């Protein structure tokens, strides 16, 4: 079964990116690597709704799906992610 989710590309007005350095917990995807924020969908969420939820859960930023921009999709044998941008005002 293909995992569905969202990947958040977070920028500020200067064009800087906000990324996370993943820890080395055994079993996590891409340990000890720089990565974008994001995560899997829940229930019947689409990629934009999942991005808005992840943004609040991981960073405490409240944004509606309308404040997010769908940049495209990434698909592989294991995953199908919506690539979503949030530009911090």
NORHUVEN-V852592 format. One record per residue. RES is the residue in one letter. OMEGA is omega as a letter, one per 20 degrees, with the letter a starting at -180 (* if undefined). Layout:
RES&OMEGA, RES&OMEGA
This chain:
X&a, X&r, X&r, X&a, X&r, X&r, X&a, X&r, X&a, X&r, X&r, X&a, X&r, X&a, X&r, X&r, X&r, X&r, X&r, X&r, X&a, X&a, X&a, X&a, X&r, X&r, X&r, X&r, X&r, X&r, X&r, X&a, X&r, X&a, X&r, X&r, X&r, X&r, X&a, X&r, X&r, X&r, X&a, X&r, X&r, X&a, X&a, X&r, X&r, X&r, X&r, X&r, X&a, X&r, X&r, X&a, X&a, X&a, X&a, X&r, X&r, X&r, X&r, X&r, X&r, X&r, X&a, X&a, X&r, X&a, X&a, X&a, X&r, X&r, X&r, X&r, X&a, X&a, X&r, X&a, X&r, X&r, X&a, X&r, X&r, X&r, X&a, X&a, X&*
